[in-house]
Amino acid sequence: MSAPELPAVPKPRLRRVAMASSIGTTIEFYDFFIYGTAAALVFPTIFFSDMSPAVATLASFATFAVAFFARPVGAILFGHFGDLIGRKRTLVWTLLIMGAATVAIGLLPGSETGVFGLFPDGIGTLAPILLVVMRFLQGFAVGGEWAGATLLTAEYAPKGKRGLYAMFPQLGPAFAFFLSSGTFLIFTLVAGDTKDADSAFMTIGWRIPFLMSALLVLVGLWVRLSVEETPVFTEVRKRALSEINRTRLPFLDAIRFQWKEILIAGGALASLFSLFYMGTAFLTNYATKNLGFPRTTVLAMGMVAAVFFGISIAASAVYSDRIGRRKVIMTSCALAVVWALVLFPILDTESLPMYALGLIGTLIIFGIAYGPAGAALPELFHERYRYTGAGLGYNLAGIFGGAIPPLLAAQLVADGKVLWVGIMLAALSAVSVFCCYLMVETKDNDIVEASGDRDDAPEGEDLAAV
């Protein structure tokens, strides 16, 4: 039975959907990235003050990695509700949880320092424990955010333009990286660039970006509540009322019918995650601690790189509507194999222009893959568990590429084995190239599945062409 035709969506509504998805992911990733910036610049001193600088940096990045292990948990839970009760309502909850966790981090006392006159001697080991809990909640919320935001646009988009419309939530990280770098830059300039634990920046300045998240969340909620549920999900709900075997556990169905697609997506996108989180949080720390560049210079360079990052996302997303998602993503991964091997030799020239080249090049290559990913993953999965499947694939890549490499890289740098960081990234990118080779092209897939009952499909059935 052929897929039902959905009514055309008016352009004003499409614009609202694009705005809602982009603003939402910008806010979510702003919260996520200010943590990464603080993990590089502040947390080793505030929360791990009793450790050596190298060990404190490693511990700080370990808390950064916690969120990536929380993301699949969020993808499963929020994917479950997103597939059963709708994309819109689920996305409201991800935004609220993310905002609350981020504001709470801004209010945490340090291990030996207080906050706004309270707990002047700190709260000891409880400080890093609470930091880890809040970081887990951040990752938990982001785990449900990305898939829902991309589905919001992909399921509204006209056929043949899904790459274009799914670009908008993908631009969120570029906007967020610009905002997070800019916010920290402003408060560094105001509070000073000293790294002393009792400096104005270390006691108050770094907290302001976290507390400002509350205002951004209010804006995001207002925008998201003004958007209607996607026409695809509305159609699915109508059909579900007349079906006996309605999908009740999207997670189990996604694993049962499309486990191969989840694994392949996770492997294919692992390279882009490693490039992005190495290019943001890790290189911020490397530039200030190892290369000796001023914090203000590094943050300003991050803002410049974010502009190039956004341009590459937009260009690759639109181009994927012409030549396909698979080719564009594979091109990025292939470039990353070579780039990873030359990145640290470029950085270790200790030249600011070369650092700028390394940072911008890393984010451009990442952006080439990230742009089409917003359409590719929703197109890959059956509509009954699309939120869950897309979220699992995306966040599995986050563990492979976003959690493990920064941890290993911090240890390798501490041991003086910087060249091995590039070798590790190149090997991971080579795995992504292979996974891209195994992917099927999705740009011409119908986003709405025919109403036949697919729950009786044999295990391992290929449901990619939905």
C-alpha positions in Angstrom: 0.0 0.0 0.0 1.5 3.3 -1.0 2.2 6.1 1.5 -0.6 8.6 2.0 -0.2 12.0 0.5 0.1 14.7 3.1 -1.4 18.2 2.6 1.0 20.9 1.6 2.3 23.0 4.5 2.0 26.8 4.2 5.4 28.6 4.0 4.7 30.7 7.1 4.3 27.5 9.1 7.5 26.1 7.6 9.4 29.2 8.7 8.1 28.9 12.2 9.1 25.2 12.3 12.6 26.1 11.0 12.9 28.8 13.7 11.7 26.6 16.5 14.1 23.8 15.6 17.0 26.1 15.2 16.4 28.2 18.3 15.9 25.0 20.4 19.1 23.3 19.3 21.0 26.6 19.7 19.9 26.9 23.3 20.5 23.2 24.0 24.0 23.2 22.5 24.8 26.6 24.1 24.3 25.0 27.4 26.3 22.0 26.3 29.2 24.0 24.9 29.6 26.5 27.8 30.2 23.4 29.9 32.9 22.3 27.4 34.5 25.7 27.5 34.4 25.8 31.3 35.8 22.2 31.5 38.8 23.4 29.5 39.3 26.8 31.3 37.7 26.7 34.8 36.7 23.3 36.2 40.2 21.9 36.8 40.8 24.8 39.2 37.3 25.1 40.8 36.3 21.5 41.2 39.6 19.5 41.1 41.9 21.9 43.0 43.5 19.1 45.0 45.0 17.4 41.9 48.0 18.2 39.7 47.2 20.3 36.6 47.4 17.3 34.3 45.2 15.0 36.4 42.7 17.9 37.0 42.4 18.4 33.3 41.8 14.7 32.7 39.2 14.6 35.5 37.5 17.7 34.0 37.2 16.1 30.6 36.0 12.9 32.3 33.0 14.9 33.6 32.6 16.3 30.0 32.4 12.7 28.7 29.7 11.7 31.2 27.1 13.4 29.1 27.8 11.3 26.1 27.1 8.1 28.0 23.9 9.7 29.3 22.8 10.7 25.8 21.7 7.2 24.6 19.6 6.9 27.8 17.9 10.1 26.9 17.5 9.0 23.3 15.7 5.8 24.5 13.4 7.5 27.0 12.6 10.7 25.0 12.5 8.7 21.8 9.8 6.4 23.4 7.6 9.4 24.2 8.4 11.2 21.0 7.2 8.2 19.0 4.1 7.7 21.1 2.9 11.2 22.2 4.6 13.5 19.7 7.7 15.4 18.8 6.5 18.8 20.1 5.7 17.9 23.7 8.8 15.8 24.1 11.0 18.7 22.9 9.5 21.0 25.6 10.7 18.6 28.3 14.2 18.3 26.9 14.6 22.0 26.9 13.4 22.4 30.5 15.7 19.7 31.8 18.7 21.0 30.0 18.1 24.6 31.2 17.6 23.5 34.8 20.8 21.5 34.9 22.8 24.3 33.3 21.6 26.9 35.8 22.3 24.5 38.6 25.9 24.2 37.5 26.2 28.0 37.6 25.2 27.9 41.3 27.5 25.0 42.4 30.1 25.8 45.0 33.6 24.6 44.3 35.6 22.0 46.2 37.4 24.7 48.1 35.6 27.9 47.0 32.2 29.3 47.6 29.5 30.8 45.5 28.0 34.3 45.9 29.1 34.5 49.5 27.8 31.0 50.5 30.0 28.0 51.5 33.2 30.1 51.5 35.4 27.1 52.1 33.7 25.0 49.4 31.9 21.7 49.8 34.8 19.3 49.2 34.2 16.1 47.2 30.5 16.8 47.0 31.2 19.5 44.4 32.5 17.3 41.7 29.8 14.7 42.5 27.1 17.3 42.0 28.9 18.5 38.8 28.7 15.0 37.4 25.0 14.6 38.2 24.2 17.9 36.5 26.4 16.9 33.5 24.5 13.6 33.3 21.2 15.5 33.1 22.6 17.8 30.4 23.5 14.7 28.3 20.2 13.1 29.1 18.3 16.1 27.7 20.5 16.5 24.6 20.0 12.8 23.9 16.4 13.4 23.3 16.8 16.9 21.7 18.6 16.3 18.5 16.4 13.6 17.0 13.2 15.5 17.9 14.5 18.8 16.4 15.5 17.2 13.2 12.3 15.2 12.9 10.4 18.5 13.4 11.8 19.9 10.2 12.3 16.7 8.2 8.7 15.6 8.7 7.4 19.1 7.6 9.8 19.5 4.7 8.6 19.1 1.0 10.1 16.1 -0.7 13.3 17.0 -2.4 14.1 19.8 0.1 14.6 17.8 3.3 18.3 18.6 3.3 17.5 22.3 3.1 14.9 22.3 5.9 16.7 19.8 8.2 19.7 22.2 8.0 18.1 24.5 10.5 18.4 22.4 13.6 21.9 21.5 12.4 22.9 25.2 12.5 22.2 25.3 16.2 25.6 24.0 17.3 27.3 26.7 15.1 25.2 29.5 16.6 25.8 28.0 20.1 29.5 27.7 19.7 29.6 31.4 18.6 27.4 32.4 21.5 29.3 30.4 24.1 32.7 31.6 23.0 31.4 35.2 22.8 29.8 35.0 26.2 33.0 33.7 27.9 35.0 36.2 25.9 32.9 39.2 27.2 33.1 38.0 30.8 36.8 37.3 30.5 37.4 40.8 29.3 35.3 42.2 32.1 36.6 40.0 34.9 40.2 39.6 33.7 42.2 36.8 32.2 44.0 35.6 35.3 43.8 31.9 36.2 44.0 32.4 40.0 41.2 30.6 41.9 40.2 33.9 43.7 40.1 36.0 40.6 36.8 37.7 39.5 36.5 35.4 36.5 37.1 32.2 38.5 34.7 33.2 41.3 31.8 34.9 39.4 32.6 35.5 35.7 32.4 31.9 34.5 29.0 31.4 36.3 27.2 34.1 34.4 26.9 32.2 31.0 25.4 29.3 32.9 22.8 31.5 34.7 21.9 33.3 31.5 20.7 30.0 30.1 17.4 30.6 32.0 16.5 33.5 29.8 17.3 31.6 26.6 15.2 28.7 27.8 12.2 31.0 28.2 12.6 32.2 24.7 12.9 28.7 23.4 9.8 27.5 25.2 7.8 30.4 23.8 8.9 29.5 20.2 8.4 25.8 20.6 4.9 26.0 22.1 3.8 28.0 19.1 4.6 25.2 16.7 2.0 22.5 15.7 2.8 18.7 15.7 4.4 17.4 12.5 2.0 16.2 9.8 3.8 12.9 9.6 3.2 12.1 13.3 -0.4 13.3 13.0 -1.0 10.8 10.2 0.7 8.1 12.2 -1.6 8.8 15.2 -4.7 8.6 13.0 -3.6 5.2 11.6 -2.7 3.9 15.1 -6.3 4.3 16.3 -7.5 1.7 13.9 -4.6 -0.7 14.3 -4.5 -3.6 16.9 -0.7 -4.0 16.9 0.3 -0.5 17.7 4.0 -0.1 18.5 4.2 0.2 22.3 8.0 0.0 22.8 9.7 1.9 20.0 13.1 1.1 21.5 12.6 -2.7 21.2 11.2 -2.4 17.7 14.1 -0.1 16.5 16.6 -2.7 17.9 14.7 -5.6 16.4 14.1 -4.3 12.9 16.9 -1.8 12.3 19.8 -2.6 14.5 22.1 -2.6 11.5 21.1 0.9 10.6 21.7 2.1 14.2 25.2 0.7 14.3 26.1 1.9 10.8 24.8 5.4 11.6 26.7 5.4 14.8 29.9 4.4 13.1 29.5 6.8 10.1 28.9 9.8 12.4 31.6 9.0 14.9 34.2 10.9 12.9 32.3 14.1 12.9 31.7 13.9 16.6 35.4 13.4 17.3 36.3 16.4 15.1 33.7 18.7 16.7 34.4 18.0 20.3 38.2 17.9 19.7 37.8 21.2 17.8 35.9 22.9 20.5 36.5 21.8 24.1 39.8 20.0 23.6 41.5 22.5 21.4 40.4 25.3 23.6 42.3 23.6 26.5 45.2 22.7 24.3 45.6 26.2 23.0 45.6 27.8 26.4 47.6 25.2 28.4 50.0 23.7 25.8 50.4 26.5 23.2 50.2 29.4 25.7 47.8 31.5 23.8 45.7 34.0 25.8 42.2 32.9 26.8 40.7 35.9 25.1 42.5 35.1 21.8 41.3 31.5 21.8 37.7 32.4 22.5 37.7 35.1 19.8 39.1 32.5 17.4 36.3 30.2 18.4 33.8 32.8 17.3 35.5 33.2 13.9 35.6 29.4 13.4 31.9 29.1 14.3 31.0 31.3 11.3 32.9 29.0 8.9 31.3 26.1 10.7 27.8 27.4 10.0 28.6 28.1 6.3 29.8 24.6 5.8 26.8 23.1 7.4 24.4 25.1 5.3 26.2 24.4 2.0 26.6 20.7 2.5 23.0 20.2 3.6 21.6 22.0 0.5 24.1 20.1 -1.7 23.0 16.8 -0.3 19.5 17.3 -1.8 21.3 17.2 -5.2 23.9 14.4 -4.9 22.7 12.5 -1.8 23.5 12.4 1.9 25.8 9.4 1.7 28.3 10.9 -0.7 28.6 14.2 1.2 29.1 12.5 4.6 31.6 10.0 3.2 33.6 13.0 1.7 33.9 14.6 5.1 35.1 11.3 6.7 37.7 10.8 4.0 39.0 14.3 4.4 39.1 13.8 8.1 41.5 10.8 7.8 44.1 13.0 6.2 43.3 16.1 8.3 43.7 14.3 11.6 47.3 13.3 10.7 48.4 16.9 9.9 46.4 18.7 12.5 48.7 18.5 15.5 51.9 19.2 13.5 50.1 22.3 12.3 49.1 23.3 15.9 52.6 22.6 17.3 54.1 25.3 15.1 52.8 27.5 18.0 51.7 30.0 15.4 48.4 31.8 16.0 47.5 31.8 12.2 48.3 28.1 12.1 46.1 27.5 15.1 43.3 29.4 13.4 43.8 27.2 10.3 43.7 24.0 12.4 40.5 25.0 14.3 38.7 26.3 11.2 39.7 23.4 9.1 38.5 21.0 11.7 35.1 22.6 12.1 34.6 22.9 8.3 35.3 19.2 7.7 32.9 18.4 10.6 30.2 20.7 9.1 30.4 19.0 5.8 29.1 15.8 7.4 26.9 17.4 10.0 24.7 19.3 7.5 23.2 16.3 5.7 23.0 14.2 8.9 19.9 16.1 9.9 18.0 14.7 7.0 19.8 11.4 6.6 19.0 9.8 10.0 15.2 10.6 9.9 15.0 9.2 6.4 16.8 6.0 7.5 14.2 4.9 10.1 10.6 3.6 10.0 8.2 6.3 11.1 6.8 4.3 14.0 10.2 4.4 15.8 12.0 7.1 13.9 12.6 9.4 16.9 14.1 6.5 18.8 16.1 5.0 16.0 17.6 8.3 14.8 18.4 9.3 18.4 20.1 6.0 19.1 22.3 6.2 16.0 23.2 9.8 16.6 24.1 9.3 20.3 25.9 6.1 19.7 28.2 8.2 17.5 28.5 10.6 20.4 30.0 7.9 22.6 32.4 6.6 19.9 33.5 10.1 18.8 32.6 12.6 21.5 33.3 10.9 24.8 36.2 8.5 24.3 38.6 10.5 22.0 38.8 13.6 24.3 39.6 11.4 27.3 42.2 9.5 25.4 43.6 12.7 23.9 44.0 14.3 27.3 46.0 11.4 28.6 48.1 11.2 25.4 49.0 14.9 25.6 49.8 14.5 29.3 52.2 11.7 28.3 53.8 13.8 25.6 52.4 11.6 22.8 50.6 14.3 20.8 51.2 12.7 17.4 49.1 9.7 18.6 46.1 11.9 19.0 46.1 12.5 15.3 46.6 8.8 14.6 43.7 7.9 16.8 41.4 10.4 15.1 42.5 9.2 11.6 41.8 5.6 12.6 38.3 6.6 13.8 37.6 8.5 10.6 38.7 5.5 8.5 36.1 3.4 10.4 33.5 6.1 9.5 34.4 5.9 5.9 33.8 2.2 5.9 30.4 2.6 7.6 29.5 5.3 5.1 30.2 2.7 2.4 27.7 0.4 4.0 25.0 3.1 4.2 22.1 3.2 1.8 21.3 6.5 0.1 18.1 8.0 1.6 17.4 11.3 -0.1 14.7 9.9 -2.3 13.0 7.9 0.5 9.4 8.6 1.4 9.2 10.1 4.9 5.7 8.5 5.5 5.5 4.7 5.5 2.5 2.9 4.0 -0.1 1.9 6.6 0.7 -1.9 6.4 1.5 -3.6 9.6 5.3 -3.9 9.7 5.5 -5.2 13.3 5.3 -8.8 11.9 8.4 -8.3 9.7 11.1 -10.9 10.1 14.0 -9.9 12.3 16.7 -8.1 10.3 14.3 -6.9 7.6 15.7 -3.8 5.9 13.4 -0.9 6.7 15.7 1.7 5.4 13.6 2.6 2.4 10.7 4.2 4.2 
